[in-house]
Amino acid sequence: MTTLLEPAVEKARQLPDSEQDAIARLVLDEIESERRWDRLFAESPEKPAKPADQAWAEHEAGLSEDLDPDKL
């Protein structure tokens, strides 16, 4: 266990069971989410790059606009 995770687990042990379970669910869900992304990227590493490449080409061609948060 890492030096950062150890005190986090110790503090979690001091919480009520329901809060410990909520934290555990968040951690487990995050781990599973990362594993899913890893599997998806391993299966099709070119898929995320295609839309990004297309968006960049459109930007380079002058087809994009600056985002104005006040107009959202």
Legacy VTK file of the C-alpha trace (Angstrom):
# vtk DataFile Version 3.0
C-alpha trace
ASCII
DATASET POLYDATA
POINTS 72 float
0.000 0.000 0.000
1.333 3.446 -0.845
2.161 6.118 1.699
-0.761 8.201 0.440
-3.314 5.400 0.450
-2.461 4.185 3.951
-3.607 7.319 5.839
-6.641 7.602 3.573
-7.710 4.077 4.502
-7.032 4.751 8.180
-9.230 7.861 8.111
-11.936 5.936 6.273
-11.865 3.268 9.003
-12.915 5.934 11.489
-16.077 6.783 9.561
-19.482 5.156 10.057
-20.071 1.976 8.054
-22.413 3.675 5.599
-19.779 6.290 4.733
-17.094 3.628 4.438
-19.316 1.742 2.011
-19.919 4.905 -0.032
-16.175 5.553 -0.298
-15.522 1.918 -1.166
-18.135 2.049 -3.940
-16.545 5.213 -5.383
-13.087 3.639 -5.387
-14.281 0.353 -6.882
-16.321 2.149 -9.556
-13.322 4.309 -10.474
-11.043 1.273 -10.766
-13.565 -0.515 -12.973
-14.049 2.584 -15.116
-10.298 2.857 -15.698
-10.118 -0.816 -16.634
-12.991 -0.384 -19.117
-11.237 2.572 -20.762
-7.981 0.607 -20.900
-9.776 -2.287 -22.624
-11.532 0.022 -25.107
-8.324 1.804 -26.045
-6.464 -1.499 -26.360
-9.158 -2.855 -28.698
-9.338 0.241 -30.926
-6.535 2.702 -30.267
-7.241 4.595 -33.504
-10.921 5.338 -32.780
-10.415 8.272 -30.365
-7.753 9.763 -32.636
-9.984 9.979 -35.723
-12.503 12.506 -34.325
-9.680 14.479 -32.719
-7.766 14.588 -35.997
-10.899 15.683 -37.838
-11.620 18.430 -35.315
-8.037 19.687 -35.549
-8.181 19.727 -39.354
-11.411 21.747 -39.212
-9.801 24.169 -36.786
-6.719 24.536 -38.990
-9.026 25.203 -41.971
-10.626 28.074 -40.071
-13.931 26.278 -39.542
-13.959 26.546 -35.734
-15.038 29.401 -33.502
-13.696 30.620 -30.167
-15.845 29.570 -27.248
-17.467 32.443 -25.397
-18.616 31.163 -21.964
-20.962 34.139 -21.626
-22.939 32.900 -24.621
-23.484 29.386 -23.287
LINES 1 73
72 0 1 2 3 4 5 6 7 8 9 10 11 12 13 14 15 16 17 18 19 20 21 22 23 24 25 26 27 28 29 30 31 32 33 34 35 36 37 38 39 40 41 42 43 44 45 46 47 48 49 50 51 52 53 54 55 56 57 58 59 60 61 62 63 64 65 66 67 68 69 70 71
